[in-house]
Amino acid sequence: SSTQHLSSPPQDGVDSATEKSLNGPRVTNLIAKLVSGTKERYQTYLTVVRCVRKWAKARGLYSNKMGYWGGVNINIAVAFVLQLYPTALPAALLRKFFLVFKFWRWPDPIKLTEPHDAGLGVVAPVWTKQGAAAQR
């Protein structure tokens, strides 16, 4: 199952900001596992990520601080499109990337996997619909 690698060490006594900061490495590792089927697939992923970043930077649209997508957002979005089209070559995947998100039903989240409760008795509110709405 794709959620096996999401289990996390106990985070007892960790404040919300620290809990969020610990998600960065977990997300990076999850994305790497989800896109690494073959060497060619991983190279397709990296090529498309680079193209989307260059496109966004050239248009001044690459900045979390300004309300646009940053690095991890683009990584997640490209990984999602790669899940939809796992055998696409880079040029085709880049085209599909823009088509998928042109017609995306915002604010629906982009999910690489379903949220996972590791059974630690802690459900991070940021990952629930109510918690995400409160973050806005």
Secondary structure, DSSP 8 states (H G I E B T S, - for coil): -TTGGG-----TT--HHHHHHHHHHHHHHHHHHHH-SSHHHHHHHHHHHHHHHHHHHHTT-B-TTTTSB-HHHHHHHHHHHHHHSTT--HHHHHHHHHHHHHS--TTS---SS-----SSS---GGGSHHHHHHH-
